[in-house]
């Protein structure tokens, strides 16, 4: 499965390990991820694709705000505390 804009991912390496993010943009080796709290929509984090676990969930990025991102990711993390359904992108 390929990483797409709006996809919810989980960091599996680095200081943000275990946290959920949304992919704002992608290029050949990196994803630019946001969560609305530590990584605002205007300043995404550049993260290697091999350090992300992708999920099957994609959100609509039209009109998204940091507040909406926090709410969506909070609800998602409460409902998906395990790694079910995700696969490691390598």
MOPAC internal coordinates of N, CA, C and O (Angstrom, degrees):
PM7 1SCF
backbone

  N    0.0000 0     0.00 0     0.00 0    0    0    0
  C    1.4640 1     0.00 0     0.00 0    1    0    0
  C    1.5201 1   108.88 1     0.00 0    2    1    0
  O    1.2310 1   120.78 1   -44.33 1    3    2    1
  N    1.3078 1   116.11 1   135.67 1    3    2    1
  C    1.4519 1   121.62 1   179.68 1    5    3    2
  C    1.5153 1   111.19 1   -90.98 1    6    5    3
  O    1.2310 1   121.17 1   -29.50 1    7    6    5
  N    1.3157 1   115.37 1   150.50 1    7    6    5
  C    1.4590 1   121.54 1   177.14 1    9    7    6
  C    1.5213 1   107.86 1   -76.96 1   10    9    7
  O    1.2310 1   120.84 1   -43.39 1   11   10    9
  N    1.3408 1   116.00 1   136.61 1   11   10    9
  C    1.4617 1   122.21 1  -179.48 1   13   11   10
  C    1.5165 1   110.02 1  -127.18 1   14   13   11
  O    1.2310 1   121.15 1   -21.11 1   15   14   13
  N    1.3287 1   115.40 1   158.89 1   15   14   13
  C    1.4637 1   120.20 1   173.74 1   17   15   14
  C    1.5252 1   109.52 1   -60.43 1   18   17   15
  O    1.2310 1   120.77 1   -43.72 1   19   18   17
  N    1.3258 1   116.13 1   136.28 1   19   18   17
  C    1.4469 1   121.12 1   178.61 1   21   19   18
  C    1.5168 1   114.18 1    88.56 1   22   21   19
  O    1.2310 1   119.73 1   176.54 1   23   22   21
  N    1.3145 1   118.13 1    -3.46 1   23   22   21
  C    1.4688 1   121.82 1  -178.70 1   25   23   22
  C    1.5268 1   110.13 1   -77.14 1   26   25   23
  O    1.2310 1   120.46 1   -40.99 1   27   26   25
  N    1.3232 1   116.72 1   139.01 1   27   26   25
  C    1.4542 1   121.40 1   174.81 1   29   27   26
  C    1.5212 1   107.85 1   -83.59 1   30   29   27
  O    1.2310 1   120.97 1   -49.13 1   31   30   29
  N    1.3390 1   115.75 1   130.87 1   31   30   29
  C    1.4585 1   122.01 1  -179.64 1   33   31   30
  C    1.5232 1   109.32 1  -129.79 1   34   33   31
  O    1.2310 1   120.98 1   -17.85 1   35   34   33
  N    1.3361 1   115.73 1   162.15 1   35   34   33
  C    1.4628 1   121.75 1   176.56 1   37   35   34
  C    1.5184 1   108.22 1  -121.00 1   38   37   35
  O    1.2310 1   120.52 1   -48.72 1   39   38   37
  N    1.3304 1   116.61 1   131.28 1   39   38   37
  C    1.4590 1   121.44 1   177.61 1   41   39   38
  C    1.5229 1   108.75 1   -73.32 1   42   41   39
  O    1.2310 1   120.40 1   -48.66 1   43   42   41
  N    1.3305 1   116.85 1   131.34 1   43   42   41
  C    1.4716 1   120.07 1   179.81 1   45   43   42
  C    1.5289 1   111.46 1  -113.49 1   46   45   43
  O    1.2310 1   119.87 1  -175.57 1   47   46   45
  N    1.3250 1   117.86 1     4.43 1   47   46   45
  C    1.4576 1   121.96 1   177.93 1   49   47   46
  C    1.5246 1   109.14 1  -150.81 1   50   49   47
  O    1.2310 1   121.62 1   -24.41 1   51   50   49
  N    1.3249 1   114.51 1   155.59 1   51   50   49
  C    1.4587 1   119.78 1   177.14 1   53   51   50
  C    1.5165 1   112.52 1    93.44 1   54   53   51
  O    1.2310 1   121.02 1     3.22 1   55   54   53
  N    1.3107 1   115.66 1  -176.78 1   55   54   53
  C    1.4673 1   119.96 1  -176.59 1   57   55   54
  C    1.5246 1   112.73 1   -69.86 1   58   57   55
  O    1.2310 1   120.01 1   162.52 1   59   58   57
  N    1.3258 1   117.59 1   -17.48 1   59   58   57
  C    1.4606 1   121.39 1   178.41 1   61   59   58
  C    1.5269 1   111.89 1   -99.03 1   62   61   59
  O    1.2310 1   120.00 1  -160.47 1   63   62   61
  N    1.3279 1   117.60 1    19.53 1   63   62   61
  C    1.4621 1   123.32 1  -179.23 1   65   63   62
  C    1.5292 1   110.87 1   -55.33 1   66   65   63
  O    1.2310 1   121.10 1   -47.41 1   67   66   65
  N    1.3246 1   115.50 1   132.59 1   67   66   65
  C    1.4551 1   121.22 1   177.76 1   69   67   66
  C    1.5139 1   114.84 1    91.11 1   70   69   67
  O    1.2310 1   119.60 1   168.74 1   71   70   69
  N    1.3118 1   118.36 1   -11.26 1   71   70   69
  C    1.4639 1   121.69 1  -178.61 1   73   71   70
  C    1.5265 1   111.06 1   -89.87 1   74   73   71
  O    1.2310 1   121.29 1   -29.96 1   75   74   73
  N    1.3309 1   115.13 1   150.04 1   75   74   73
  C    1.4592 1   121.40 1   178.19 1   77   75   74
  C    1.5204 1   109.91 1   -92.50 1   78   77   75
  O    1.2310 1   121.02 1   -35.23 1   79   78   77
  N    1.3237 1   115.65 1   144.77 1   79   78   77
  C    1.4575 1   123.55 1   178.68 1   81   79   78
  C    1.5183 1   108.73 1  -140.35 1   82   81   79
  O    1.2310 1   120.85 1   -11.80 1   83   82   81
  N    1.3315 1   115.97 1   168.20 1   83   82   81
  C    1.4568 1   122.37 1   173.83 1   85   83   82
  C    1.5276 1   107.16 1  -116.61 1   86   85   83
  O    1.2310 1   120.63 1   -42.96 1   87   86   85
  N    1.3220 1   116.40 1   137.04 1   87   86   85
  C    1.4623 1   121.47 1   179.19 1   89   87   86
  C    1.5300 1   108.84 1   -77.37 1   90   89   87
  O    1.2310 1   121.08 1   -61.45 1   91   90   89
  N    1.3345 1   115.55 1   118.55 1   91   90   89
  C    1.4610 1   120.94 1   177.61 1   93   91   90
  C    1.5209 1   110.70 1   -86.96 1   94   93   91
  O    1.2310 1   120.84 1   140.54 1   95   94   93
  N    1.3324 1   115.99 1   -39.46 1   95   94   93
  C    1.4516 1   121.02 1  -178.85 1   97   95   94
  C    1.5217 1   108.29 1  -155.39 1   98   97   95
  O    1.2310 1   120.41 1   -18.54 1   99   98   97
  N    1.3342 1   116.82 1   161.46 1   99   98   97
  C    1.4612 1   121.09 1   179.06 1  101   99   98
  C    1.5226 1   109.65 1  -140.75 1  102  101   99
  O    1.2310 1   121.17 1   -25.25 1  103  102  101
  N    1.3355 1   115.37 1   154.75 1  103  102  101
  C    1.4546 1   121.19 1   167.57 1  105  103  102
  C    1.5240 1   107.10 1  -134.52 1  106  105  103
  O    1.2310 1   119.24 1    17.68 1  107  106  105
  N    1.3046 1   119.05 1  -162.32 1  107  106  105
  C    1.4642 1   120.71 1  -170.76 1  109  107  106
  C    1.5278 1   114.15 1   -62.35 1  110  109  107
  O    1.2310 1   119.20 1   140.85 1  111  110  109
  N    1.3329 1   119.12 1   -39.15 1  111  110  109
  C    1.4605 1   121.54 1  -176.81 1  113  111  110
  C    1.5220 1   114.47 1  -118.64 1  114  113  111
  O    1.2310 1   119.81 1   168.75 1  115  114  113
  N    1.3194 1   117.96 1   -11.25 1  115  114  113
  C    1.4582 1   120.97 1  -171.41 1  117  115  114
  C    1.5240 1   112.21 1  -129.65 1  118  117  115
  O    1.2310 1   122.01 1   -28.60 1  119  118  117
  N    1.3271 1   113.75 1   151.40 1  119  118  117
  C    1.4579 1   121.43 1   170.96 1  121  119  118
  C    1.5253 1   107.16 1  -115.63 1  122  121  119
  O    1.2310 1   120.41 1   -35.34 1  123  122  121
  N    1.2982 1   116.82 1   144.66 1  123  122  121
  C    1.4576 1   122.58 1   176.07 1  125  123  122
  C    1.5213 1   106.19 1  -104.84 1  126  125  123
  O    1.2310 1   120.98 1   -69.03 1  127  126  125
  N    1.3437 1   115.74 1   110.97 1  127  126  125
  C    1.4559 1   121.02 1  -169.14 1  129  127  126
  C    1.5249 1   111.45 1  -112.22 1  130  129  127
  O    1.2310 1   121.46 1   -30.34 1  131  130  129
  N    1.3335 1   114.81 1   149.66 1  131  130  129
  C    1.4664 1   122.29 1  -179.73 1  133  131  130
  C    1.5193 1   109.07 1  -137.11 1  134  133  131
  O    1.2310 1   121.03 1   -25.22 1  135  134  133
  N    1.3465 1   115.64 1   154.78 1  135  134  133
  C    1.4546 1   119.86 1   174.14 1  137  135  134
  C    1.5235 1   112.81 1  -136.48 1  138  137  135
  O    1.2310 1   119.77 1   178.76 1  139  138  137
  N    1.3180 1   118.04 1    -1.24 1  139  138  137
  C    1.4561 1   121.60 1   176.70 1  141  139  138
  C    1.5061 1   114.38 1    82.51 1  142  141  139
  O    1.2310 1   119.67 1   174.51 1  143  142  141
  N    1.3399 1   118.24 1    -5.49 1  143  142  141
  C    1.4570 1   120.86 1  -179.47 1  145  143  142
  C    1.5255 1   110.05 1  -120.00 1  146  145  143
  O    1.2310 1   120.01 1   101.02 1  147  146  145
  N    1.3200 1   117.59 1   -78.98 1  147  146  145
  C    1.4618 1   120.23 1   179.07 1  149  147  146
  C    1.5219 1   111.08 1   -77.79 1  150  149  147
  O    1.2310 1   120.32 1   153.09 1  151  150  149
  N    1.3147 1   116.99 1   -26.91 1  151  150  149
  C    1.4605 1   122.81 1   176.63 1  153  151  150
  C    1.5204 1   109.12 1  -123.81 1  154  153  151
  O    1.2310 1   121.61 1   -81.60 1  155  154  153
  N    1.3178 1   114.52 1    98.40 1  155  154  153
  C    1.4644 1   120.81 1  -178.13 1  157  155  154
  C    1.5270 1   110.65 1   -70.69 1  158  157  155
  O    1.2310 1   121.12 1   -17.97 1  159  158  157
  N    1.3260 1   115.46 1   162.03 1  159  158  157
  C    1.4549 1   121.39 1  -178.30 1  161  159  158
  C    1.5333 1   111.64 1   -59.72 1  162  161  159
  O    1.2310 1   120.32 1   144.54 1  163  162  161
  N    1.3244 1   117.00 1   -35.46 1  163  162  161
  C    1.4694 1   120.99 1  -177.78 1  165  163  162
  C    1.5273 1   113.39 1   -78.30 1  166  165  163
  O    1.2310 1   119.86 1   161.59 1  167  166  165
  N    1.3365 1   117.87 1   -18.41 1  167  166  165
  C    1.4668 1   121.62 1  -178.56 1  169  167  166
  C    1.5307 1   110.15 1  -130.29 1  170  169  167
  O    1.2310 1   119.77 1  -105.06 1  171  170  169
  N    1.3258 1   118.04 1    74.94 1  171  170  169
  C    1.4588 1   120.86 1  -177.62 1  173  171  170
  C    1.5285 1   112.60 1   -71.19 1  174  173  171
  O    1.2310 1   121.06 1   -21.98 1  175  174  173
  N    1.3228 1   115.59 1   158.02 1  175  174  173
  C    1.4561 1   122.28 1   176.97 1  177  175  174
  C    1.5230 1   109.05 1   -93.08 1  178  177  175
  O    1.2310 1   120.63 1   -47.20 1  179  178  177
  N    1.3124 1   116.41 1   132.80 1  179  178  177
  C    1.4595 1   122.12 1   175.94 1  181  179  178
  C    1.5262 1   107.26 1   -84.67 1  182  181  179
  O    1.2310 1   120.33 1   -60.29 1  183  182  181
  N    1.3310 1   116.97 1   119.71 1  183  182  181
  C    1.4631 1   121.58 1  -175.63 1  185  183  182
  C    1.5218 1   108.92 1  -133.21 1  186  185  183
  O    1.2310 1   120.86 1   -43.40 1  187  186  185
  N    1.3190 1   115.96 1   136.60 1  187  186  185
  C    1.4563 1   121.43 1   178.11 1  189  187  186
  C    1.5248 1   110.21 1   -63.60 1  190  189  187
  O    1.2310 1   120.57 1   -40.27 1  191  190  189
  N    1.3175 1   116.52 1   139.73 1  191  190  189
  C    1.4682 1   120.74 1  -179.52 1  193  191  190
  C    1.5161 1   111.93 1   -61.88 1  194  193  191
  O    1.2310 1   119.70 1   150.31 1  195  194  193
  N    1.3336 1   118.18 1   -29.69 1  195  194  193
  C    1.4569 1   119.55 1  -179.24 1  197  195  194
  C    1.5231 1   112.40 1   -72.72 1  198  197  195
  O    1.2310 1   119.61 1   169.76 1  199  198  197
  N    1.3219 1   118.35 1   -10.24 1  199  198  197
  C    1.4589 1   122.50 1   178.01 1  201  199  198
  C    1.5207 1   112.58 1  -100.42 1  202  201  199
  O    1.2310 1   120.50 1  -165.30 1  203  202  201
  N    1.3230 1   116.64 1    14.70 1  203  202  201
  C    1.4570 1   121.77 1  -179.60 1  205  203  202
  C    1.5152 1   111.04 1  -122.07 1  206  205  203
  O    1.2310 1   120.64 1   -38.11 1  207  206  205
  N    1.3024 1   116.37 1   141.89 1  207  206  205
  C    1.4550 1   122.55 1   170.73 1  209  207  206
  C    1.5231 1   106.33 1  -106.59 1  210  209  207
  O    1.2310 1   120.85 1   -58.90 1  211  210  209
  N    1.3071 1   115.97 1   121.10 1  211  210  209
  C    1.4599 1   119.88 1  -176.01 1  213  211  210
  C    1.5240 1   110.55 1   -87.08 1  214  213  211
  O    1.2310 1   121.29 1   -25.13 1  215  214  213
  N    1.3119 1   115.14 1   154.87 1  215  214  213
  C    1.4595 1   121.87 1   176.68 1  217  215  214
  C    1.5214 1   108.28 1  -117.90 1  218  217  215
  O    1.2310 1   120.49 1    -4.56 1  219  218  217
  N    1.2948 1   116.67 1   175.44 1  219  218  217
  C    1.4606 1   121.73 1   179.01 1  221  219  218
  C    1.5220 1   111.96 1   -91.11 1  222  221  219
  O    1.2310 1   119.85 1  -173.80 1  223  222  221
  N    1.3185 1   117.89 1     6.20 1  223  222  221
  C    1.4574 1   122.26 1  -175.17 1  225  223  222
  C    1.5220 1   111.28 1   -99.02 1  226  225  223
  O    1.2310 1   120.66 1   -52.05 1  227  226  225
  N    1.3273 1   116.34 1   127.95 1  227  226  225
  C    1.4594 1   122.80 1   177.10 1  229  227  226
  C    1.5250 1   107.50 1  -124.97 1  230  229  227
  O    1.2310 1   120.80 1   -46.91 1  231  230  229
  N    1.3325 1   116.07 1   133.09 1  231  230  229
  C    1.4636 1   120.32 1   178.83 1  233  231  230
  C    1.5233 1   109.37 1  -108.92 1  234  233  231
  O    1.2310 1   120.82 1   -20.54 1  235  234  233
  N    1.3247 1   116.04 1   159.46 1  235  234  233
  C    1.4640 1   122.57 1   177.54 1  237  235  234
  C    1.5261 1   108.03 1   -80.39 1  238  237  235
  O    1.2310 1   120.17 1   -56.36 1  239  238  237
  N    1.3197 1   117.28 1   123.64 1  239  238  237
  C    1.4629 1   121.94 1  -176.82 1  241  239  238
  C    1.5330 1   113.03 1   -91.43 1  242  241  239
  O    1.2310 1   119.56 1   179.82 1  243  242  241
  N    1.3300 1   118.45 1    -0.18 1  243  242  241
  C    1.4565 1   121.15 1   179.00 1  245  243  242
  C    1.5206 1   110.10 1   -70.60 1  246  245  243
  O    1.2310 1   120.33 1   -55.99 1  247  246  245
  N    1.3178 1   116.97 1   124.01 1  247  246  245
  C    1.4543 1   121.96 1   177.48 1  249  247  246
  C    1.5151 1   114.15 1    70.04 1  250  249  247
  O    1.2310 1   119.93 1  -158.12 1  251  250  249
  N    1.3186 1   117.74 1    21.88 1  251  250  249
  C    1.4612 1   120.45 1  -177.71 1  253  251  250
  C    1.5255 1   109.81 1   -76.40 1  254  253  251
  O    1.2310 1   120.77 1   -36.72 1  255  254  253
  N    1.3205 1   116.14 1   143.28 1  255  254  253
  C    1.4619 1   122.71 1   176.36 1  257  255  254
  C    1.5217 1   107.96 1  -124.24 1  258  257  255
  O    1.2310 1   121.01 1   -11.60 1  259  258  257
  N    1.3256 1   115.67 1   168.40 1  259  258  257
  C    1.4608 1   119.28 1   178.25 1  261  259  258
  C    1.5234 1   111.46 1   -61.50 1  262  261  259
  O    1.2310 1   120.51 1   142.48 1  263  262  261
  N    1.3217 1   116.63 1   -37.52 1  263  262  261
  C    1.4631 1   120.90 1   179.54 1  265  263  262
  C    1.5351 1   110.66 1   -63.88 1  266  265  263
  O    1.2310 1   120.38 1   136.44 1  267  266  265
  N    1.3391 1   116.88 1   -43.56 1  267  266  265
  C    1.4658 1   120.52 1   178.65 1  269  267  266
  C    1.5241 1   110.85 1   -65.37 1  270  269  267
  O    1.2310 1   120.40 1   140.45 1  271  270  269
  N    1.3354 1   116.84 1   -39.55 1  271  270  269
  C    1.4632 1   120.70 1   177.36 1  273  271  270
  C    1.5238 1   111.11 1   -59.51 1  274  273  271
  O    1.2310 1   120.60 1   132.35 1  275  274  273
  N    1.3350 1   116.46 1   -47.65 1  275  274  273
  C    1.4723 1   120.37 1   179.80 1  277  275  274
  C    1.5174 1   111.12 1   -59.40 1  278  277  275
  O    1.2310 1   120.37 1   136.60 1  279  278  277
  N    1.3335 1   116.89 1   -43.40 1  279  278  277
  C    1.4648 1   120.90 1  -179.03 1  281  279  278
  C    1.5267 1   111.10 1   -64.73 1  282  281  279
  O    1.2310 1   120.25 1   133.42 1  283  282  281
  N    1.3217 1   117.14 1   -46.58 1  283  282  281
  C    1.4661 1   121.56 1  -179.09 1  285  283  282
  C    1.5267 1   110.89 1   -62.22 1  286  285  283
  O    1.2310 1   120.45 1   133.60 1  287  286  285
  N    1.3317 1   116.75 1   -46.40 1  287  286  285
  C    1.4645 1   120.05 1  -177.98 1  289  287  286
  C    1.5221 1   111.91 1   -70.02 1  290  289  287
  O    1.2310 1   120.07 1   146.87 1  291  290  289
  N    1.3194 1   117.47 1   -33.13 1  291  290  289
  C    1.4623 1   120.64 1   176.65 1  293  291  290
  C    1.5275 1   110.41 1   -64.80 1  294  293  291
  O    1.2310 1   120.41 1   133.34 1  295  294  293
  N    1.3233 1   116.83 1   -46.66 1  295  294  293
  C    1.4673 1   120.66 1   178.26 1  297  295  294
  C    1.5256 1   110.86 1   -63.78 1  298  297  295
  O    1.2310 1   120.47 1   138.86 1  299  298  297
  N    1.3302 1   116.71 1   -41.14 1  299  298  297
  C    1.4663 1   120.58 1  -179.26 1  301  299  298
  C    1.5278 1   110.82 1   -64.64 1  302  301  299
  O    1.2310 1   120.37 1   136.37 1  303  302  301
  N    1.3287 1   116.90 1   -43.63 1  303  302  301
  C    1.4638 1   119.76 1  -178.20 1  305  303  302
  C    1.5251 1   111.82 1   -67.83 1  306  305  303
  O    1.2310 1   119.81 1   147.58 1  307  306  305
  N    1.3257 1   117.98 1   -32.42 1  307  306  305
  C    1.4607 1   120.42 1   177.35 1  309  307  306
  C    1.5201 1   111.48 1   -69.28 1  310  309  307
  O    1.2310 1   120.06 1   146.71 1  311  310  309
  N    1.3191 1   117.48 1   -33.29 1  311  310  309
  C    1.4579 1   121.79 1  -178.61 1  313  311  310
  C    1.5220 1   113.28 1   -87.91 1  314  313  311
  O    1.2310 1   119.83 1   163.93 1  315  314  313
  N    1.3233 1   117.94 1   -16.07 1  315  314  313
  C    1.4655 1   122.00 1  -175.04 1  317  315  314
  C    1.5210 1   110.36 1  -133.95 1  318  317  315
  O    1.2310 1   120.26 1  -110.34 1  319  318  317
  N    1.3000 1   117.11 1    69.66 1  319  318  317
  C    1.4614 1   120.46 1  -178.33 1  321  319  318
  C    1.5208 1   112.45 1   -79.57 1  322  321  319
  O    1.2310 1   119.73 1   164.53 1  323  322  321
  N    1.3319 1   118.12 1   -15.47 1  323  322  321
  C    1.4620 1   120.67 1   176.81 1  325  323  322
  C    1.5140 1   109.68 1  -103.70 1  326  325  323
  O    1.2310 1   120.34 1    -3.78 1  327  326  325
  N    1.2985 1   116.95 1   176.22 1  327  326  325
  C    1.4632 1   121.72 1  -178.98 1  329  327  326
  C    1.5151 1   112.41 1   -91.41 1  330  329  327
  O    1.2310 1   119.65 1  -155.04 1  331  330  329
  N    1.3027 1   118.27 1    24.96 1  331  330  329
  C    1.4543 1   121.71 1  -178.42 1  333  331  330
  C    1.5263 1   110.56 1   -60.84 1  334  333  331
  O    1.2310 1   121.16 1   -42.37 1  335  334  333
  N    1.3199 1   115.39 1   137.63 1  335  334  333
  C    1.4459 1   119.81 1   174.33 1  337  335  334
  C    1.5086 1   115.25 1    81.31 1  338  337  335
  O    1.2310 1   119.67 1   166.68 1  339  338  337
  N    1.3201 1   118.24 1   -13.32 1  339  338  337
  C    1.4465 1   120.32 1  -179.53 1  341  339  338
  C    1.5221 1   110.73 1   -92.01 1  342  341  339
  O    1.2310 1   121.45 1   -23.92 1  343  342  341
  N    1.2880 1   114.84 1   156.08 1  343  342  341
  C    1.4541 1   119.36 1   175.74 1  345  343  342
  C    1.5122 1   108.69 1  -135.29 1  346  345  343
  O    1.2310 1   120.32 1   -30.96 1  347  346  345
  N    1.3066 1   117.00 1   149.04 1  347  346  345
  C    1.4458 1   120.86 1  -178.85 1  349  347  346
  C    1.5125 1   109.48 1   -78.16 1  350  349  347
  O    1.2310 1   119.82 1   -51.03 1  351  350  349
  N    1.3095 1   117.96 1   128.97 1  351  350  349
  C    1.4550 1   122.96 1  -179.94 1  353  351  350
  C    1.5193 1   108.31 1   -88.69 1  354  353  351
  O    1.2310 1   120.27 1   -65.09 1  355  354  353
  N    1.3072 1   117.08 1   114.91 1  355  354  353
  C    1.4672 1   120.99 1   179.63 1  357  355  354
  C    1.5006 1   109.35 1  -130.85 1  358  357  355
  O    1.2310 1   120.10 1   180.00 1  359  358  357

